[in-house]
Amino acid sequence: MRTAILLLCAATLSACGLGDTATSAAVAAKAKAREIERAREVERQVVDDLQKANEQAAQRMKEAESK
């Protein structure tokens, strides 16, 4: 009986640690997902800026060639 109580207590205490670990992992994964989404937004903005710069350079080239 005493052994069963000790095992039950040990199992309960170890389960709390597993729950904390799982919660920490979930929070870290969510933070990483937000970080990835922000990086994608920055990438989209950089690509848009590069396209605009290329369009402006092409326009300037046409203007210089026509003079």
Backbone as ProteinMPNN parsed JSONL, in Angstrom:
{"seq_chain_A": "MRTAILLLCAATLSACGLGDTATSAAVAAKAKAREIERAREVERQVVDDLQKANEQAAQRMKEAESK", "coords_chain_A": {"N_chain_A": [[0.829, -1.195, 0.0], [1.889, 1.217, 0.843], [3.886, 1.54, -1.036], [2.367, 1.851, -3.342], [1.167, 4.326, -2.871], [3.405, 5.983, -2.827], [4.279, 5.631, -5.48], [2.09, 6.718, -6.827], [2.205, 9.371, -5.954], [4.702, 10.093, -7.026], [4.186, 9.793, -9.765], [2.233, 11.752, -10.127], [3.655, 14.105, -9.553], [5.617, 14.022, -11.548], [4.048, 14.25, -13.801], [3.195, 16.884, -13.68], [5.519, 18.243, -14.316], [5.835, 17.407, -16.951], [3.628, 18.605, -18.1], [4.268, 21.301, -17.797], [6.517, 21.415, -19.412], [5.416, 20.795, -21.906], [3.701, 22.988, -22.221], [5.553, 25.089, -22.266], [6.924, 24.426, -24.605], [4.89, 24.748, -26.483], [4.377, 27.493, -26.291], [6.851, 28.502, -27.11], [6.892, 27.535, -29.737], [4.759, 28.942, -30.846], [5.702, 31.556, -30.654], [7.892, 31.365, -32.363], [6.571, 30.887, -34.762], [5.28, 33.345, -35.108], [7.531, 34.937, -35.444], [8.547, 33.91, -37.839], [6.474, 34.623, -39.588], [6.657, 37.411, -39.477], [9.183, 37.708, -40.637], [8.619, 36.827, -43.205], [6.899, 38.866, -44.03], [8.676, 41.038, -44.051], [10.385, 40.127, -46.047], [8.619, 40.157, -48.263], [8.204, 42.922, -48.436], [10.781, 43.835, -49.037], [11.174, 42.633, -51.536], [9.16, 43.944, -52.999], [10.135, 46.583, -52.827], [12.542, 46.299, -54.237], [11.562, 45.659, -56.771], [10.254, 48.049, -57.435], [12.459, 49.775, -57.466], [13.898, 48.683, -59.606], [12.079, 49.163, -61.692], [12.09, 51.965, -61.701], [14.762, 52.4, -62.396], [14.791, 51.298, -64.96], [13.038, 53.042, -66.231], [14.474, 55.434, -66.054], [16.631, 54.741, -67.65], [15.401, 54.465, -70.141], [14.626, 57.125, -70.504], [17.145, 58.363, -70.611], [18.203, 57.199, -72.89], [16.523, 58.22, -74.823], [17.239, 60.847, -75.086]], "CA_chain_A": [[0.0, 0.0, 0.0], [2.773, 2.376, 0.94], [4.555, 1.636, -2.335], [1.387, 2.375, -4.293], [1.009, 5.763, -2.585], [4.634, 6.635, -3.294], [4.254, 5.637, -6.938], [1.061, 7.672, -7.24], [2.758, 10.721, -5.738], [5.768, 10.306, -8.005], [3.555, 9.951, -11.076], [1.566, 13.053, -10.131], [4.673, 15.155, -9.626], [6.273, 13.99, -12.857], [3.075, 14.726, -14.784], [3.219, 18.352, -13.635], [6.698, 18.655, -15.078], [5.562, 17.186, -18.367], [2.68, 19.638, -18.519], [5.02, 22.55, -17.928], [7.376, 21.284, -20.592], [4.56, 20.892, -23.095], [3.244, 24.379, -22.317], [6.704, 25.886, -22.696], [7.18, 24.114, -26.008], [3.818, 25.348, -27.282], [4.605, 28.943, -26.3], [8.024, 28.732, -27.957], [6.503, 27.289, -31.127], [3.907, 30.052, -31.284], [6.589, 32.71, -30.83], [8.681, 31.118, -33.57], [5.664, 31.062, -35.896], [5.131, 34.799, -35.291], [8.806, 35.431, -35.969], [8.612, 33.506, -39.246], [5.519, 35.446, -40.339], [7.258, 38.75, -39.604], [10.269, 37.608, -41.61], [7.995, 36.758, -44.534], [6.412, 40.208, -44.347], [9.854, 41.837, -44.405], [10.834, 39.643, -47.354], [7.692, 40.702, -49.274], [8.455, 44.355, -48.561], [12.061, 43.996, -49.733], [10.945, 42.277, -52.939], [8.407, 45.053, -53.587], [11.045, 47.729, -52.96], [13.476, 46.006, -55.328], [10.834, 45.772, -58.039], [10.06, 49.48, -57.694], [13.756, 50.334, -57.831], [14.202, 48.219, -60.967], [11.199, 49.892, -62.605], [12.604, 53.333, -61.791], [16.022, 52.355, -63.152], [14.44, 51.066, -66.361], [12.454, 54.294, -66.729], [15.577, 56.394, -66.229], [17.409, 54.282, -68.784], [14.645, 54.853, -71.348], [14.712, 58.585, -70.626], [18.502, 58.712, -70.998], [18.397, 56.754, -74.262], [15.726, 59.04, -75.735], [17.829, 62.198, -75.179]], "C_chain_A": [[0.87, 1.255, 0.0], [3.483, 2.612, -0.395], [3.615, 2.241, -3.376], [1.197, 3.874, -4.1], [2.229, 6.529, -3.075], [4.676, 6.71, -4.814], [3.231, 6.636, -7.479], [1.558, 9.101, -7.089], [3.834, 11.041, -6.761], [5.19, 10.546, -9.397], [2.885, 11.317, -11.193], [2.571, 14.178, -10.284], [5.369, 15.173, -10.982], [5.332, 14.483, -13.95], [3.034, 16.242, -14.814], [4.397, 18.882, -14.438], [6.489, 18.487, -16.566], [4.601, 18.233, -18.908], [3.373, 20.976, -18.711], [5.901, 22.538, -19.167], [6.562, 21.434, -21.866], [4.069, 22.319, -23.299], [4.369, 25.276, -22.809], [7.007, 25.664, -24.172], [6.132, 24.753, -26.907], [4.008, 26.861, -27.386], [5.784, 29.279, -27.2], [7.685, 28.537, -29.433], [5.649, 28.425, -31.664], [4.748, 31.305, -31.523], [7.418, 32.562, -32.101], [7.823, 31.295, -34.815], [5.437, 32.542, -36.183], [6.392, 35.398, -35.903], [8.943, 35.103, -37.455], [7.676, 34.352, -40.09], [6.054, 36.864, -40.522], [8.375, 38.749, -40.634], [9.716, 37.538, -43.029], [7.466, 38.122, -44.965], [7.563, 41.116, -44.766], [10.362, 41.428, -45.779], [9.944, 40.195, -48.469], [7.957, 42.182, -49.516], [9.753, 44.61, -49.324], [11.9, 43.687, -51.217], [10.18, 43.399, -53.647], [9.303, 46.265, -53.818], [12.038, 47.519, -54.098], [12.799, 46.124, -56.692], [10.616, 47.234, -58.407], [11.366, 50.13, -58.123], [14.156, 49.924, -59.242], [13.35, 48.939, -62.001], [11.686, 51.328, -62.791], [13.897, 53.381, -62.602], [15.743, 52.149, -64.638], [13.861, 52.329, -66.979], [13.544, 55.338, -66.978], [16.437, 56.022, -67.433], [16.724, 54.675, -70.092], [14.739, 56.353, -71.584], [16.098, 59.005, -71.095], [18.75, 58.321, -72.456], [17.647, 57.659, -75.257], [16.305, 60.453, -75.903], [18.955, 62.266, -76.16]], "O_chain_A": [[0.623, 2.212, -0.734], [3.656, 3.753, -0.823], [4.036, 3.056, -4.197], [1.077, 4.611, -5.078], [2.099, 7.599, -3.669], [5.066, 7.734, -5.375], [3.484, 7.316, -8.474], [1.362, 9.938, -7.971], [3.868, 12.146, -7.303], [5.666, 11.418, -10.124], [2.961, 11.962, -12.238], [2.355, 15.105, -11.065], [5.676, 16.245, -11.504], [5.785, 15.076, -14.929], [2.854, 16.829, -15.881], [4.267, 19.871, -15.16], [6.918, 19.327, -17.358], [4.745, 18.694, -20.04], [3.098, 21.697, -19.67], [6.009, 23.537, -19.877], [6.977, 22.124, -22.798], [4.026, 22.806, -24.429], [4.157, 26.126, -23.674], [7.31, 26.61, -24.899], [6.461, 25.248, -27.984], [3.818, 27.44, -28.456], [5.724, 30.237, -27.971], [8.148, 29.299, -30.282], [5.803, 28.827, -32.817], [4.522, 32.029, -32.492], [7.619, 33.533, -32.831], [8.306, 31.807, -35.825], [5.403, 32.959, -37.341], [6.32, 36.263, -36.776], [9.406, 35.935, -38.236], [8.039, 34.759, -41.194], [5.92, 37.449, -41.597], [8.499, 39.69, -41.418], [10.284, 38.126, -43.949], [7.575, 38.491, -46.134], [7.439, 41.876, -45.726], [10.729, 42.28, -46.588], [10.445, 40.646, -49.498], [7.937, 42.646, -50.656], [9.811, 45.506, -50.166], [12.433, 44.406, -52.062], [10.52, 43.764, -54.773], [9.243, 46.898, -54.871], [12.341, 48.453, -54.841], [13.391, 46.626, -57.647], [10.777, 47.614, -59.567], [11.38, 50.948, -59.043], [14.697, 50.736, -59.993], [13.843, 49.288, -63.073], [11.694, 51.845, -63.909], [14.101, 54.296, -63.399], [16.394, 52.766, -65.481], [14.162, 52.653, -68.127], [13.53, 56.036, -67.992], [16.915, 56.899, -68.152], [17.368, 55.153, -71.026], [14.911, 56.802, -72.717], [16.213, 59.924, -71.906], [19.438, 59.042, -73.179], [18.087, 57.837, -76.393], [15.877, 61.179, -76.8], [19.547, 63.329, -76.348]]}, "name": "protein", "num_of_chains": 1, "seq": "MRTAILLLCAATLSACGLGDTATSAAVAAKAKAREIERAREVERQVVDDLQKANEQAAQRMKEAESK"}
